[in-house]
């Protein structure tokens, strides 16, 4: 528990029973927790407490979770804060909007606290993992990905990516020219047996292309399968 005990998680949830349940399970795992029950309070807590991860409910009073996510992603100091969104809405469109705005993952209510804890652990593992054997730096045209510094630059200028965007880009760069199915990408990047919609991958690919326009024509969609990154020389 030594690794998790240093991590601080902010829970923003207006349903007291759910908030207390999530808080209880996270503290059992050794995490430190901070709580908020409104969107505006959550934003203030992010500024003052500087959490390592945010568990954010979608439907909040004052400022909803989507707007909170949008504001955090637009600010340089919180652009890379890991965010897991909780949503009571079953419609796929709501979760897709959350992912579009920058959430790393989502859990749909009703959910098992153990599932949420597993998602949090998976996200932290990706952030903390040591580079695999092999290259720690990847070049693709003017783009450079540095694993040791957890940094992506284009023409020497850093481009902030969320944990999932970074992991997705890394996996594509490790396997240029290879067709990677959505299921393969989910398991490789999200780090657990994923039972949610594969649209999650599509949204993150779209966000990568928006942040890194040079990849717009480089990442190819393979119908009914997944995606392929062109070879750096333009072939494949």
Backbone torsions as a table, in degrees:
resi	resn	phi	psi	omega
1	UNK	NA	-4.6	-175.4
2	UNK	-61.0	-36.2	-178.9
3	UNK	-71.5	-39.1	-177.3
4	UNK	-78.6	-25.9	-176.0
5	UNK	-64.1	-24.6	-179.9
6	UNK	-81.7	-11.8	-175.1
7	UNK	-87.8	135.1	178.6
8	UNK	-109.8	128.2	-178.6
9	UNK	-118.7	128.0	175.8
10	UNK	-94.7	125.1	177.7
11	UNK	-107.7	118.6	178.1
12	UNK	-112.7	105.3	-173.5
13	UNK	-153.6	130.0	-177.2
14	UNK	-90.9	-12.7	175.9
15	UNK	-87.1	111.2	-171.3
16	UNK	-58.6	-40.8	-178.5
17	UNK	-62.9	-43.0	-180.0
18	UNK	-68.0	-42.7	-180.0
19	UNK	-58.6	-46.3	-178.3
20	UNK	-67.6	-35.9	179.4
21	UNK	-66.1	-46.4	179.1
22	UNK	-63.6	-43.5	178.6
23	UNK	-58.0	-45.1	-178.9
24	UNK	-61.1	-47.7	-177.8
25	UNK	-66.4	-39.2	-179.5
26	UNK	-68.4	-40.2	-179.9
27	UNK	-68.9	-31.1	174.5
28	UNK	-61.5	-30.5	179.6
29	UNK	-85.1	0.0	177.2
30	UNK	94.0	3.6	178.1
31	UNK	-79.3	150.1	170.4
32	UNK	-88.0	143.0	-178.2
33	UNK	-125.9	148.9	172.0
34	UNK	-130.7	145.2	-176.3
35	UNK	-127.3	157.9	174.6
36	UNK	-151.9	151.8	-176.7
37	UNK	-116.9	-1.0	175.9
38	UNK	-134.7	161.6	179.5
39	UNK	-63.3	-43.1	-178.8
40	UNK	-66.0	-38.8	177.4
41	UNK	-66.1	-37.7	177.9
42	UNK	-61.9	-43.8	178.2
43	UNK	-61.4	-41.8	179.1
44	UNK	-64.3	-39.3	-179.8
45	UNK	-68.0	-35.3	176.8
46	UNK	-60.9	-43.5	-178.9
47	UNK	-66.0	-43.5	-173.4
48	UNK	-84.2	-36.5	-173.9
49	UNK	-94.7	-21.5	-179.1
50	UNK	48.4	63.3	-178.2
51	UNK	-68.7	161.2	177.2
52	UNK	-84.7	-19.6	-179.3
53	UNK	-158.4	149.5	-179.2
54	UNK	-120.4	126.0	170.5
55	UNK	-101.0	114.0	-167.5
56	UNK	-123.3	120.5	176.2
57	UNK	-74.2	146.8	-179.1
58	UNK	-75.6	-46.2	-176.5
59	UNK	-96.6	102.4	-178.4
60	UNK	-127.8	150.6	174.2
61	UNK	-72.2	157.8	178.0
62	UNK	73.2	-69.2	177.3
63	UNK	-129.6	122.7	-176.3
64	UNK	-75.5	167.9	-175.5
65	UNK	-61.5	-34.4	179.2
66	UNK	-63.0	-42.4	179.7
67	UNK	-69.4	-37.8	176.5
68	UNK	-59.8	-47.9	179.8
69	UNK	-59.5	-44.7	-179.3
70	UNK	-60.3	-44.7	-179.1
71	UNK	-66.9	-39.6	-179.7
72	UNK	-66.6	-40.8	-179.2
73	UNK	-70.5	-24.8	-178.3
74	UNK	-84.4	-11.5	179.5
75	UNK	-97.1	127.8	-176.0
76	UNK	-54.7	-37.1	-175.5
77	UNK	-77.5	-13.4	178.4
78	UNK	-122.3	7.6	-176.0
79	UNK	-61.9	-26.0	-176.2
80	UNK	-109.2	8.2	178.8
81	UNK	-62.8	123.8	178.1
82	UNK	-62.7	130.9	-177.8
83	UNK	-129.6	125.2	171.4
84	UNK	-112.9	122.7	-174.8
85	UNK	-97.7	137.7	174.1
86	UNK	-102.8	131.9	179.3
87	UNK	-135.6	135.7	177.1
88	UNK	-90.5	-6.6	-177.5
89	UNK	-88.7	133.3	-177.9
90	UNK	-84.7	-18.1	-176.3
91	UNK	-63.7	133.8	-179.2
92	UNK	-61.4	-33.2	-175.6
93	UNK	-59.3	-35.5	-178.6
94	UNK	-68.0	-41.9	179.0
95	UNK	-70.3	-34.5	178.6
96	UNK	-65.1	-41.1	177.8
97	UNK	-60.1	-43.1	178.6
98	UNK	-60.0	-43.1	177.9
99	UNK	-67.4	-38.1	178.2
100	UNK	-60.3	-36.8	-177.8
101	UNK	-79.5	-9.6	173.8
102	UNK	122.4	4.3	176.4
103	UNK	-64.5	140.9	179.7
104	UNK	-78.4	-30.8	-174.8
105	UNK	-160.6	170.6	176.8
106	UNK	-148.3	154.2	175.4
107	UNK	-130.4	130.3	-177.2
108	UNK	-93.6	131.0	176.1
109	UNK	-74.0	146.3	-6.3
110	UNK	-73.4	144.3	-177.8
111	UNK	-133.1	160.7	174.6
112	UNK	-85.7	128.8	176.8
113	UNK	-55.2	-32.2	179.0
114	UNK	-64.6	-35.1	177.6
115	UNK	-65.1	-44.3	178.9
116	UNK	-61.8	-44.8	178.7
117	UNK	-59.8	-41.0	179.7
118	UNK	-63.2	-40.1	179.2
119	UNK	-65.1	-42.7	179.9
120	UNK	-62.8	-45.8	179.2
121	UNK	-61.2	-40.7	-179.7
122	UNK	-63.4	-39.6	-179.8
123	UNK	-67.7	-43.3	177.4
124	UNK	-64.7	-38.4	179.7
125	UNK	-60.2	-41.9	180.0
126	UNK	-66.0	-38.8	-179.6
127	UNK	-68.8	-32.9	-173.1
128	UNK	-97.8	-12.1	-171.3
129	UNK	-64.5	148.6	176.7
130	UNK	-79.6	149.3	178.5
131	UNK	-56.7	142.7	178.2
132	UNK	-68.7	163.8	174.1
133	UNK	-58.3	139.9	-178.1
134	UNK	116.5	-161.8	-175.5
135	UNK	-65.0	145.7	175.6
136	UNK	-111.3	0.7	179.3
137	UNK	-138.3	132.1	-179.2
138	UNK	-122.7	136.5	178.3
139	UNK	-116.7	138.2	177.2
140	UNK	-144.8	95.6	-173.3
141	UNK	63.5	-125.3	179.7
142	UNK	-89.5	3.3	-179.1
143	UNK	-93.8	138.4	175.6
144	UNK	-132.3	133.1	175.6
145	UNK	-116.9	122.4	-178.3
146	UNK	-113.1	112.4	-176.9
147	UNK	-69.8	-40.0	-176.5
148	UNK	-66.8	-33.3	179.2
149	UNK	-95.9	-4.9	-175.8
150	UNK	48.4	58.0	-172.6
151	UNK	-139.5	140.0	173.9
152	UNK	-121.4	129.8	179.1
153	UNK	-128.8	151.8	172.2
154	UNK	-127.2	119.7	-175.0
155	UNK	54.5	36.6	176.5
156	UNK	84.4	-6.2	-178.8
157	UNK	-100.9	128.5	-176.8
158	UNK	-68.7	139.3	175.3
159	UNK	-116.5	111.8	-178.5
160	UNK	-65.5	126.3	175.8
161	UNK	-123.4	148.0	173.7
162	UNK	-72.7	169.9	-178.3
163	UNK	-58.0	-42.5	-177.9
164	UNK	-71.8	-38.6	177.4
165	UNK	-62.6	-42.9	179.6
166	UNK	-62.2	-47.2	-179.4
167	UNK	-63.5	-38.7	179.4
168	UNK	-65.9	-44.7	178.7
169	UNK	-62.7	-43.0	178.4
170	UNK	-58.1	-44.9	-177.2
171	UNK	-65.8	-38.4	177.3
172	UNK	-65.0	-41.9	-179.0
173	UNK	-68.7	-28.9	177.5
174	UNK	-72.6	-22.1	-174.5
175	UNK	-131.3	56.1	-179.6
176	UNK	-64.0	141.7	177.7
177	UNK	81.7	-6.2	-178.2
178	UNK	-100.9	136.5	175.7
179	UNK	-75.2	123.3	179.8
180	UNK	-112.9	118.1	-179.3
181	UNK	-70.4	161.6	178.3
182	UNK	-61.6	-39.3	179.5
183	UNK	-63.7	-41.0	178.1
184	UNK	-62.4	-44.3	-179.6
185	UNK	-66.1	-39.8	177.8
186	UNK	-60.9	-48.4	-177.7
187	UNK	-69.1	-35.3	-178.2
188	UNK	-74.6	-40.5	-172.8
189	UNK	-94.4	-38.7	-178.4
190	UNK	-83.7	-20.5	167.9
191	UNK	79.2	18.6	177.0
192	UNK	-156.2	168.2	176.9
193	UNK	-70.3	105.8	-169.5
194	UNK	-91.0	129.0	-178.7
195	UNK	-111.7	3.7	179.4
196	UNK	-83.0	-169.8	-177.8
197	UNK	-75.0	142.3	177.0
198	UNK	-73.3	-6.3	174.5
199	UNK	-60.8	-20.9	176.8
200	UNK	-54.2	-44.5	179.5
201	UNK	-63.9	-44.9	-178.7
202	UNK	-58.0	-42.7	-178.9
203	UNK	-64.9	-44.1	-179.1
204	UNK	-68.1	-35.1	174.6
205	UNK	-62.4	-43.7	179.9
206	UNK	-62.2	-40.2	178.9
207	UNK	-67.3	-37.5	176.6
208	UNK	-60.3	-43.8	-179.5
209	UNK	-65.8	-34.5	178.5
210	UNK	-68.5	-40.9	-179.1
211	UNK	-78.3	-29.1	-177.3
212	UNK	-126.9	78.9	-175.1
213	UNK	-54.9	-26.2	179.8
214	UNK	-64.9	-15.9	178.2
215	UNK	-91.2	-3.6	-173.9
216	UNK	-56.8	-43.7	178.8
217	UNK	-96.6	-7.9	-175.8
218	UNK	-85.9	-31.9	177.9
219	UNK	-92.9	113.1	-176.1
220	UNK	-98.0	137.8	174.0
221	UNK	-86.3	126.2	178.4
222	UNK	-103.9	111.6	-171.8
223	UNK	-49.4	129.9	176.2
224	UNK	67.7	1.7	-178.4
225	UNK	-118.6	-70.6	-175.9
226	UNK	177.6	-124.9	-173.6
227	UNK	-139.7	158.9	177.2
228	UNK	-142.3	134.4	174.1
229	UNK	-92.4	124.8	178.4
230	UNK	-57.2	150.6	171.8
231	UNK	-59.5	150.9	-174.7
232	UNK	-60.1	-26.8	-178.6
233	UNK	-84.5	1.8	177.5
234	UNK	96.2	-5.4	177.8
235	UNK	-89.3	178.8	174.9
236	UNK	89.4	NA	NA
